[in-house]
């Protein structure tokens, strides 16, 4: 006659938790700063205008053409760079350039 199954006993965590953590203030070298002027956007831009991407980022300093605008909390534009890549950029980070400048 088969016997009963034995109950499996799992060991408990024997480490003490230690004292409570003090209030922790997070400071990082990667802290983000928010440009409040970005919400205003840049006036005088239109679809088809040639612009230079300013600020920081992957396509910084590259010339592009505005394809369309997106208006929200921070106005932005979709631009096509001279390399053929499309990117959404805040309008405050666009600087108009003339058709003869590169």
C-alpha positions in Angstrom: 0.0 0.0 0.0 1.5 3.3 -1.1 2.2 5.8 1.6 1.3 9.4 1.8 3.3 12.1 0.0 5.6 14.0 2.2 5.1 17.8 2.4 7.9 19.7 0.7 9.5 22.2 3.1 11.3 25.1 1.4 13.9 27.0 3.4 13.2 30.6 4.4 15.5 33.5 3.7 17.7 33.6 6.7 19.3 37.0 5.8 18.3 39.9 8.0 16.8 42.8 6.1 19.0 45.4 7.8 18.2 49.0 8.8 15.7 50.9 6.6 17.2 52.9 3.8 17.5 56.7 4.3 15.7 59.0 1.9 17.6 58.7 -1.4 18.1 61.8 -3.6 18.8 60.8 -7.2 21.6 62.7 -8.9 22.9 61.7 -12.3 25.3 63.0 -14.8 22.7 62.1 -17.4 20.1 64.5 -16.0 17.7 66.0 -18.5 17.2 69.7 -18.9 13.9 70.9 -20.5 14.0 73.9 -22.8 10.8 75.8 -22.0 11.2 77.9 -25.1 10.6 74.8 -27.3 6.9 75.1 -26.6 6.8 78.4 -28.5 8.3 76.9 -31.7 9.9 78.9 -34.5 7.8 81.2 -36.7 8.4 81.7 -40.4 8.9 78.1 -41.4 6.9 76.5 -44.2 6.6 73.1 -45.9 9.4 72.9 -48.6 11.8 75.3 -46.8 15.5 74.3 -46.5 16.6 74.3 -42.9 19.7 73.3 -40.9 19.2 71.1 -37.9 20.7 72.8 -34.8 20.9 71.5 -31.2 22.2 68.1 -30.3 21.4 64.8 -31.8 22.1 62.4 -34.7 21.6 64.8 -37.6 22.9 68.0 -35.9 24.3 70.5 -38.4 22.8 68.7 -41.4 20.7 70.5 -44.0 17.2 69.2 -44.6 13.8 70.1 -46.3 10.6 70.3 -44.3 8.0 67.8 -45.4 5.2 68.4 -42.9 4.5 70.0 -39.5 3.1 68.4 -36.3 1.6 70.8 -33.8 1.2 69.6 -30.2 2.6 70.7 -26.9 6.0 71.1 -28.6 5.7 72.1 -32.3 7.8 69.8 -34.5 8.4 69.1 -38.2 9.2 66.0 -40.2 12.3 66.8 -42.3 14.2 64.9 -45.0 17.9 65.2 -44.7 20.3 65.5 -47.7 21.3 61.9 -46.9 17.6 60.9 -47.6 16.7 60.1 -44.1 13.5 61.3 -42.5 13.4 62.7 -38.9 11.1 64.5 -36.6 12.7 67.6 -35.2 11.4 70.4 -32.8 10.8 73.6 -34.8 12.9 75.5 -32.3 15.9 73.3 -33.5 15.5 74.3 -37.1 17.4 77.2 -38.7 16.3 78.5 -42.1 19.0 78.5 -44.8 18.8 79.9 -48.3 18.4 77.8 -51.4 22.0 78.4 -52.5 23.6 77.6 -49.2 24.5 74.0 -48.2 
